[in-house]
Amino acid sequence: MKIAGWIGNGGNQHVQNAGGIVMRSGHPYAVVILSTAYGRLDYMNLLVSAIDAAHEELLTND
């Protein structure tokens, strides 16, 4: 997922967002993340990894 955006104006305008279509094993899915973790790509990466793992688990339990 390579689509990202951010606003660093402070206060309630201090956000980092990401979204995209993940093409995963013939089962694509859309992801949108709206976050107040501005500048914390480590948090965003952890969240995206957890979402992808949950999607993979859903596929294997199908």
PyMOL Python script that loads the backbone (N, CA, C, O; Angstrom):
from pymol import cmd

cmd.read_pdbstr("""\
ATOM      1  N   MET A   1       0.852  -1.157   0.000  1.00  0.00           N
ATOM      2  CA  MET A   1       0.000   0.000   0.000  1.00  0.00           C
ATOM      3  C   MET A   1       0.903   1.227   0.000  1.00  0.00           C
ATOM      4  O   MET A   1       1.741   1.375   0.890  1.00  0.00           O
ATOM      5  N   LYS A   2       0.747   2.099  -0.974  1.00  0.00           N
ATOM      6  CA  LYS A   2       1.660   3.218  -1.119  1.00  0.00           C
ATOM      7  C   LYS A   2       0.956   4.570  -1.169  1.00  0.00           C
ATOM      8  O   LYS A   2       1.586   5.565  -1.529  1.00  0.00           O
ATOM      9  N   ILE A   3      -0.304   4.637  -0.828  1.00  0.00           N
ATOM     10  CA  ILE A   3      -1.024   5.905  -0.879  1.00  0.00           C
ATOM     11  C   ILE A   3      -1.086   6.468   0.531  1.00  0.00           C
ATOM     12  O   ILE A   3      -1.599   5.809   1.436  1.00  0.00           O
ATOM     13  N   ALA A   4      -0.581   7.660   0.731  1.00  0.00           N
ATOM     14  CA  ALA A   4      -0.574   8.242   2.072  1.00  0.00           C
ATOM     15  C   ALA A   4      -0.806   9.749   1.988  1.00  0.00           C
ATOM     16  O   ALA A   4      -0.587  10.371   0.948  1.00  0.00           O
ATOM     17  N   GLY A   5      -1.247  10.311   3.090  1.00  0.00           N
ATOM     18  CA  GLY A   5      -1.429  11.747   3.181  1.00  0.00           C
ATOM     19  C   GLY A   5      -1.258  12.189   4.614  1.00  0.00           C
ATOM     20  O   GLY A   5      -1.404  11.389   5.538  1.00  0.00           O
ATOM     21  N   TRP A   6      -0.952  13.450   4.807  1.00  0.00           N
ATOM     22  CA  TRP A   6      -0.776  13.952   6.158  1.00  0.00           C
ATOM     23  C   TRP A   6      -1.016  15.447   6.188  1.00  0.00           C
ATOM     24  O   TRP A   6      -0.869  16.139   5.181  1.00  0.00           O
ATOM     25  N   ILE A   7      -1.383  15.925   7.347  1.00  0.00           N
ATOM     26  CA  ILE A   7      -1.531  17.351   7.620  1.00  0.00           C
ATOM     27  C   ILE A   7      -0.816  17.601   8.931  1.00  0.00           C
ATOM     28  O   ILE A   7      -1.144  16.970   9.935  1.00  0.00           O
ATOM     29  N   GLY A   8       0.142  18.495   8.950  1.00  0.00           N
ATOM     30  CA  GLY A   8       0.913  18.755  10.160  1.00  0.00           C
ATOM     31  C   GLY A   8       0.724  20.157  10.692  1.00  0.00           C
ATOM     32  O   GLY A   8       1.690  20.809  11.086  1.00  0.00           O
ATOM     33  N   ASN A   9      -0.519  20.631  10.709  1.00  0.00           N
ATOM     34  CA  ASN A   9      -0.792  21.990  11.175  1.00  0.00           C
ATOM     35  C   ASN A   9      -0.997  22.082  12.678  1.00  0.00           C
ATOM     36  O   ASN A   9      -1.249  23.171  13.194  1.00  0.00           O
ATOM     37  N   GLY A  10      -0.897  20.972  13.389  1.00  0.00           N
ATOM     38  CA  GLY A  10      -1.105  20.973  14.833  1.00  0.00           C
ATOM     39  C   GLY A  10      -2.562  20.813  15.206  1.00  0.00           C
ATOM     40  O   GLY A  10      -3.445  20.885  14.352  1.00  0.00           O
ATOM     41  N   GLY A  11      -2.807  20.597  16.486  1.00  0.00           N
ATOM     42  CA  GLY A  11      -4.184  20.436  16.984  1.00  0.00           C
ATOM     43  C   GLY A  11      -4.904  19.297  16.304  1.00  0.00           C
ATOM     44  O   GLY A  11      -4.347  18.217  16.105  1.00  0.00           O
ATOM     45  N   ASN A  12      -6.154  19.550  15.951  1.00  0.00           N
ATOM     46  CA  ASN A  12      -6.944  18.498  15.301  1.00  0.00           C
ATOM     47  C   ASN A  12      -6.592  18.367  13.819  1.00  0.00           C
ATOM     48  O   ASN A  12      -7.193  17.551  13.120  1.00  0.00           O
ATOM     49  N   GLN A  13      -5.643  19.143  13.330  1.00  0.00           N
ATOM     50  CA  GLN A  13      -5.182  19.019  11.951  1.00  0.00           C
ATOM     51  C   GLN A  13      -3.781  18.408  11.905  1.00  0.00           C
ATOM     52  O   GLN A  13      -2.971  18.761  11.048  1.00  0.00           O
ATOM     53  N   HIS A  14      -3.511  17.515  12.808  1.00  0.00           N
ATOM     54  CA  HIS A  14      -2.210  16.852  12.905  1.00  0.00           C
ATOM     55  C   HIS A  14      -2.454  15.359  12.703  1.00  0.00           C
ATOM     56  O   HIS A  14      -2.461  14.590  13.664  1.00  0.00           O
ATOM     57  N   VAL A  15      -2.653  14.953  11.448  1.00  0.00           N
ATOM     58  CA  VAL A  15      -3.094  13.587  11.163  1.00  0.00           C
ATOM     59  C   VAL A  15      -2.225  12.953  10.080  1.00  0.00           C
ATOM     60  O   VAL A  15      -1.534  13.637   9.326  1.00  0.00           O
ATOM     61  N   GLN A  16      -2.283  11.634  10.032  1.00  0.00           N
ATOM     62  CA  GLN A  16      -1.646  10.879   8.957  1.00  0.00           C
ATOM     63  C   GLN A  16      -2.634   9.815   8.515  1.00  0.00           C
ATOM     64  O   GLN A  16      -3.167   9.069   9.336  1.00  0.00           O
ATOM     65  N   ASN A  17      -2.871   9.751   7.231  1.00  0.00           N
ATOM     66  CA  ASN A  17      -3.855   8.844   6.672  1.00  0.00           C
ATOM     67  C   ASN A  17      -3.226   8.001   5.578  1.00  0.00           C
ATOM     68  O   ASN A  17      -2.241   8.402   4.959  1.00  0.00           O
ATOM     69  N   ALA A  18      -3.797   6.842   5.348  1.00  0.00           N
ATOM     70  CA  ALA A  18      -3.328   5.970   4.272  1.00  0.00           C
ATOM     71  C   ALA A  18      -4.513   5.202   3.720  1.00  0.00           C
ATOM     72  O   ALA A  18      -5.487   4.952   4.431  1.00  0.00           O
ATOM     73  N   GLY A  19      -4.431   4.839   2.486  1.00  0.00           N
ATOM     74  CA  GLY A  19      -5.485   4.045   1.876  1.00  0.00           C
ATOM     75  C   GLY A  19      -4.982   3.418   0.598  1.00  0.00           C
ATOM     76  O   GLY A  19      -4.042   3.910  -0.026  1.00  0.00           O
ATOM     77  N   GLY A  20      -5.602   2.352   0.222  1.00  0.00           N
ATOM     78  CA  GLY A  20      -5.216   1.708  -1.022  1.00  0.00           C
ATOM     79  C   GLY A  20      -5.926   0.387  -1.212  1.00  0.00           C
ATOM     80  O   GLY A  20      -6.673  -0.070  -0.346  1.00  0.00           O
ATOM     81  N   ILE A  21      -5.684  -0.207  -2.340  1.00  0.00           N
ATOM     82  CA  ILE A  21      -6.194  -1.537  -2.641  1.00  0.00           C
ATOM     83  C   ILE A  21      -5.016  -2.497  -2.536  1.00  0.00           C
ATOM     84  O   ILE A  21      -3.991  -2.315  -3.193  1.00  0.00           O
ATOM     85  N   VAL A  22      -5.174  -3.503  -1.716  1.00  0.00           N
ATOM     86  CA  VAL A  22      -4.120  -4.494  -1.519  1.00  0.00           C
ATOM     87  C   VAL A  22      -4.468  -5.708  -2.379  1.00  0.00           C
ATOM     88  O   VAL A  22      -5.532  -6.305  -2.220  1.00  0.00           O
ATOM     89  N   MET A  23      -3.573  -6.062  -3.280  1.00  0.00           N
ATOM     90  CA  MET A  23      -3.769  -7.232  -4.135  1.00  0.00           C
ATOM     91  C   MET A  23      -3.104  -8.412  -3.436  1.00  0.00           C
ATOM     92  O   MET A  23      -1.882  -8.558  -3.481  1.00  0.00           O
ATOM     93  N   ARG A  24      -3.909  -9.251  -2.790  1.00  0.00           N
ATOM     94  CA  ARG A  24      -3.371 -10.310  -1.943  1.00  0.00           C
ATOM     95  C   ARG A  24      -3.898 -11.661  -2.387  1.00  0.00           C
ATOM     96  O   ARG A  24      -5.084 -11.949  -2.224  1.00  0.00           O
ATOM     97  N   SER A  25      -3.044 -12.479  -2.938  1.00  0.00           N
ATOM     98  CA  SER A  25      -3.352 -13.880  -3.264  1.00  0.00           C
ATOM     99  C   SER A  25      -4.675 -14.038  -4.010  1.00  0.00           C
ATOM    100  O   SER A  25      -5.455 -14.944  -3.716  1.00  0.00           O
ATOM    101  N   GLY A  26      -4.921 -13.165  -4.962  1.00  0.00           N
ATOM    102  CA  GLY A  26      -6.164 -13.260  -5.717  1.00  0.00           C
ATOM    103  C   GLY A  26      -7.381 -12.797  -4.942  1.00  0.00           C
ATOM    104  O   GLY A  26      -8.504 -12.956  -5.420  1.00  0.00           O
ATOM    105  N   HIS A  27      -7.192 -12.229  -3.763  1.00  0.00           N
ATOM    106  CA  HIS A  27      -8.283 -11.730  -2.932  1.00  0.00           C
ATOM    107  C   HIS A  27      -7.997 -10.280  -2.547  1.00  0.00           C
ATOM    108  O   HIS A  27      -7.599 -10.008  -1.415  1.00  0.00           O
ATOM    109  N   PRO A  28      -8.198  -9.343  -3.488  1.00  0.00           N
ATOM    110  CA  PRO A  28      -7.894  -7.946  -3.174  1.00  0.00           C
ATOM    111  C   PRO A  28      -8.849  -7.390  -2.123  1.00  0.00           C
ATOM    112  O   PRO A  28      -9.990  -7.835  -1.996  1.00  0.00           O
ATOM    113  N   TYR A  29      -8.359  -6.415  -1.380  1.00  0.00           N
ATOM    114  CA  TYR A  29      -9.209  -5.728  -0.410  1.00  0.00           C
ATOM    115  C   TYR A  29      -8.769  -4.278  -0.281  1.00  0.00           C
ATOM    116  O   TYR A  29      -7.616  -3.933  -0.540  1.00  0.00           O
ATOM    117  N   ALA A  30      -9.707  -3.447   0.122  1.00  0.00           N
ATOM    118  CA  ALA A  30      -9.436  -2.017   0.289  1.00  0.00           C
ATOM    119  C   ALA A  30      -9.141  -1.729   1.758  1.00  0.00           C
ATOM    120  O   ALA A  30      -9.747  -2.310   2.657  1.00  0.00           O
ATOM    121  N   VAL A  31      -8.200  -0.822   1.978  1.00  0.00           N
ATOM    122  CA  VAL A  31      -7.841  -0.407   3.329  1.00  0.00           C
ATOM    123  C   VAL A  31      -7.827   1.119   3.375  1.00  0.00           C
ATOM    124  O   VAL A  31      -7.281   1.777   2.490  1.00  0.00           O
ATOM    125  N   VAL A  32      -8.434   1.659   4.416  1.00  0.00           N
ATOM    126  CA  VAL A  32      -8.363   3.092   4.685  1.00  0.00           C
ATOM    127  C   VAL A  32      -8.037   3.252   6.158  1.00  0.00           C
ATOM    128  O   VAL A  32      -8.718   2.684   7.012  1.00  0.00           O
ATOM    129  N   ILE A  33      -7.002   4.019   6.461  1.00  0.00           N
ATOM    130  CA  ILE A  33      -6.601   4.265   7.839  1.00  0.00           C
ATOM    131  C   ILE A  33      -6.591   5.768   8.070  1.00  0.00           C
ATOM    132  O   ILE A  33      -5.908   6.505   7.359  1.00  0.00           O
ATOM    133  N   LEU A  34      -7.338   6.215   9.052  1.00  0.00           N
ATOM    134  CA  LEU A  34      -7.353   7.612   9.478  1.00  0.00           C
ATOM    135  C   LEU A  34      -6.751   7.642  10.870  1.00  0.00           C
ATOM    136  O   LEU A  34      -7.278   7.010  11.786  1.00  0.00           O
ATOM    137  N   SER A  35      -5.657   8.367  11.042  1.00  0.00           N
ATOM    138  CA  SER A  35      -4.883   8.245  12.267  1.00  0.00           C
ATOM    139  C   SER A  35      -4.415   9.598  12.780  1.00  0.00           C
ATOM    140  O   SER A  35      -4.142  10.513  12.001  1.00  0.00           O
ATOM    141  N   THR A  36      -4.326   9.711  14.089  1.00  0.00           N
ATOM    142  CA  THR A  36      -3.723  10.894  14.697  1.00  0.00           C
ATOM    143  C   THR A  36      -2.261  10.635  15.053  1.00  0.00           C
ATOM    144  O   THR A  36      -1.653  11.418  15.781  1.00  0.00           O
ATOM    145  N   ALA A  37      -1.700   9.550  14.547  1.00  0.00           N
ATOM    146  CA  ALA A  37      -0.305   9.201  14.820  1.00  0.00           C
ATOM    147  C   ALA A  37       0.600   9.846  13.766  1.00  0.00           C
ATOM    148  O   ALA A  37       1.353   9.158  13.076  1.00  0.00           O
ATOM    149  N   TYR A  38       0.517  11.151  13.655  1.00  0.00           N
ATOM    150  CA  TYR A  38       1.287  11.897  12.653  1.00  0.00           C
ATOM    151  C   TYR A  38       2.784  11.653  12.831  1.00  0.00           C
ATOM    152  O   TYR A  38       3.323  11.767  13.932  1.00  0.00           O
ATOM    153  N   GLY A  39       3.436  11.316  11.727  1.00  0.00           N
ATOM    154  CA  GLY A  39       4.877  11.119  11.755  1.00  0.00           C
ATOM    155  C   GLY A  39       5.320   9.796  12.354  1.00  0.00           C
ATOM    156  O   GLY A  39       6.520   9.559  12.494  1.00  0.00           O
ATOM    157  N   ARG A  40       4.387   8.934  12.710  1.00  0.00           N
ATOM    158  CA  ARG A  40       4.735   7.645  13.329  1.00  0.00           C
ATOM    159  C   ARG A  40       4.489   6.523  12.326  1.00  0.00           C
ATOM    160  O   ARG A  40       3.550   5.741  12.471  1.00  0.00           O
ATOM    161  N   LEU A  41       5.332   6.456  11.322  1.00  0.00           N
ATOM    162  CA  LEU A  41       5.192   5.397  10.327  1.00  0.00           C
ATOM    163  C   LEU A  41       5.374   4.022  10.939  1.00  0.00           C
ATOM    164  O   LEU A  41       4.852   3.039  10.412  1.00  0.00           O
ATOM    165  N   ASP A  42       6.109   3.933  12.048  1.00  0.00           N
ATOM    166  CA  ASP A  42       6.247   2.646  12.728  1.00  0.00           C
ATOM    167  C   ASP A  42       4.885   2.154  13.212  1.00  0.00           C
ATOM    168  O   ASP A  42       4.591   0.963  13.108  1.00  0.00           O
ATOM    169  N   TYR A  43       4.050   3.048  13.739  1.00  0.00           N
ATOM    170  CA  TYR A  43       2.691   2.669  14.155  1.00  0.00           C
ATOM    171  C   TYR A  43       1.856   2.267  12.943  1.00  0.00           C
ATOM    172  O   TYR A  43       1.131   1.274  12.985  1.00  0.00           O
ATOM    173  N   MET A  44       1.961   3.044  11.861  1.00  0.00           N
ATOM    174  CA  MET A  44       1.185   2.754  10.660  1.00  0.00           C
ATOM    175  C   MET A  44       1.583   1.394  10.097  1.00  0.00           C
ATOM    176  O   MET A  44       0.720   0.613   9.696  1.00  0.00           O
ATOM    177  N   ASN A  45       2.886   1.106  10.065  1.00  0.00           N
ATOM    178  CA  ASN A  45       3.353  -0.192   9.559  1.00  0.00           C
ATOM    179  C   ASN A  45       2.845  -1.344  10.415  1.00  0.00           C
ATOM    180  O   ASN A  45       2.448  -2.379   9.880  1.00  0.00           O
ATOM    181  N   LEU A  46       2.849  -1.182  11.740  1.00  0.00           N
ATOM    182  CA  LEU A  46       2.318  -2.225  12.628  1.00  0.00           C
ATOM    183  C   LEU A  46       0.836  -2.471  12.369  1.00  0.00           C
ATOM    184  O   LEU A  46       0.385  -3.616  12.330  1.00  0.00           O
ATOM    185  N   LEU A  47       0.088  -1.392  12.192  1.00  0.00           N
ATOM    186  CA  LEU A  47      -1.348  -1.523  11.953  1.00  0.00           C
ATOM    187  C   LEU A  47      -1.621  -2.203  10.616  1.00  0.00           C
ATOM    188  O   LEU A  47      -2.463  -3.097  10.537  1.00  0.00           O
ATOM    189  N   VAL A  48      -0.922  -1.793   9.574  1.00  0.00           N
ATOM    190  CA  VAL A  48      -1.111  -2.405   8.260  1.00  0.00           C
ATOM    191  C   VAL A  48      -0.742  -3.884   8.301  1.00  0.00           C
ATOM    192  O   VAL A  48      -1.431  -4.707   7.696  1.00  0.00           O
ATOM    193  N   SER A  49       0.320  -4.229   8.996  1.00  0.00           N
ATOM    194  CA  SER A  49       0.707  -5.636   9.125  1.00  0.00           C
ATOM    195  C   SER A  49      -0.364  -6.438   9.848  1.00  0.00           C
ATOM    196  O   SER A  49      -0.656  -7.569   9.457  1.00  0.00           O
ATOM    197  N   ALA A  50      -0.953  -5.873  10.894  1.00  0.00           N
ATOM    198  CA  ALA A  50      -2.015  -6.565  11.632  1.00  0.00           C
ATOM    199  C   ALA A  50      -3.262  -6.734  10.777  1.00  0.00           C
ATOM    200  O   ALA A  50      -3.901  -7.786  10.817  1.00  0.00           O
ATOM    201  N   ILE A  51      -3.613  -5.721  10.010  1.00  0.00           N
ATOM    202  CA  ILE A  51      -4.779  -5.821   9.115  1.00  0.00           C
ATOM    203  C   ILE A  51      -4.543  -6.902   8.069  1.00  0.00           C
ATOM    204  O   ILE A  51      -5.438  -7.698   7.788  1.00  0.00           O
ATOM    205  N   ASP A  52      -3.339  -6.936   7.488  1.00  0.00           N
ATOM    206  CA  ASP A  52      -3.029  -7.938   6.482  1.00  0.00           C
ATOM    207  C   ASP A  52      -3.050  -9.345   7.076  1.00  0.00           C
ATOM    208  O   ASP A  52      -3.534 -10.280   6.438  1.00  0.00           O
ATOM    209  N   ALA A  53      -2.530  -9.500   8.291  1.00  0.00           N
ATOM    210  CA  ALA A  53      -2.558 -10.806   8.957  1.00  0.00           C
ATOM    211  C   ALA A  53      -3.990 -11.252   9.234  1.00  0.00           C
ATOM    212  O   ALA A  53      -4.315 -12.428   9.075  1.00  0.00           O
ATOM    213  N   ALA A  54      -4.844 -10.323   9.646  1.00  0.00           N
ATOM    214  CA  ALA A  54      -6.252 -10.656   9.896  1.00  0.00           C
ATOM    215  C   ALA A  54      -6.935 -11.078   8.597  1.00  0.00           C
ATOM    216  O   ALA A  54      -7.716 -12.029   8.588  1.00  0.00           O
ATOM    217  N   HIS A  55      -6.647 -10.387   7.520  1.00  0.00           N
ATOM    218  CA  HIS A  55      -7.222 -10.757   6.217  1.00  0.00           C
ATOM    219  C   HIS A  55      -6.769 -12.155   5.815  1.00  0.00           C
ATOM    220  O   HIS A  55      -7.576 -12.968   5.364  1.00  0.00           O
ATOM    221  N   GLU A  56      -5.482 -12.435   5.979  1.00  0.00           N
ATOM    222  CA  GLU A  56      -4.948 -13.760   5.646  1.00  0.00           C
ATOM    223  C   GLU A  56      -5.616 -14.848   6.487  1.00  0.00           C
ATOM    224  O   GLU A  56      -5.933 -15.923   5.977  1.00  0.00           O
ATOM    225  N   GLU A  57      -5.829 -14.571   7.766  1.00  0.00           N
ATOM    226  CA  GLU A  57      -6.499 -15.544   8.646  1.00  0.00           C
ATOM    227  C   GLU A  57      -7.938 -15.791   8.200  1.00  0.00           C
ATOM    228  O   GLU A  57      -8.407 -16.929   8.224  1.00  0.00           O
ATOM    229  N   LEU A  58      -8.628 -14.754   7.800  1.00  0.00           N
ATOM    230  CA  LEU A  58      -9.992 -14.929   7.290  1.00  0.00           C
ATOM    231  C   LEU A  58     -10.009 -15.833   6.065  1.00  0.00           C
ATOM    232  O   LEU A  58     -10.908 -16.659   5.905  1.00  0.00           O
ATOM    233  N   LEU A  59      -9.013 -15.674   5.203  1.00  0.00           N
ATOM    234  CA  LEU A  59      -8.953 -16.509   3.999  1.00  0.00           C
ATOM    235  C   LEU A  59      -8.679 -17.961   4.337  1.00  0.00           C
ATOM    236  O   LEU A  59      -9.249 -18.859   3.716  1.00  0.00           O
ATOM    237  N   THR A  60      -7.812 -18.207   5.315  1.00  0.00           N
ATOM    238  CA  THR A  60      -7.472 -19.588   5.649  1.00  0.00           C
ATOM    239  C   THR A  60      -8.581 -20.275   6.441  1.00  0.00           C
ATOM    240  O   THR A  60      -8.654 -21.504   6.450  1.00  0.00           O
ATOM    241  N   ASN A  61      -9.436 -19.515   7.101  1.00  0.00           N
ATOM    242  CA  ASN A  61     -10.546 -20.095   7.871  1.00  0.00           C
ATOM    243  C   ASN A  61     -11.824 -20.163   7.068  1.00  0.00           C
ATOM    244  O   ASN A  61     -12.872 -20.524   7.605  1.00  0.00           O
ATOM    245  N   ASP A  62     -11.760 -19.824   5.798  1.00  0.00           N
ATOM    246  CA  ASP A  62     -12.941 -19.795   4.946  1.00  0.00           C
ATOM    247  C   ASP A  62     -13.436 -21.169   4.586  1.00  0.00           C
ATOM    248  O   ASP A  62     -14.428 -21.300   3.869  1.00  0.00           O
TER     249      ASP A  62
END
""", "prot")
cmd.dss("prot")
cmd.show_as("cartoon", "prot")
cmd.util.cbc("prot")
cmd.orient("prot")
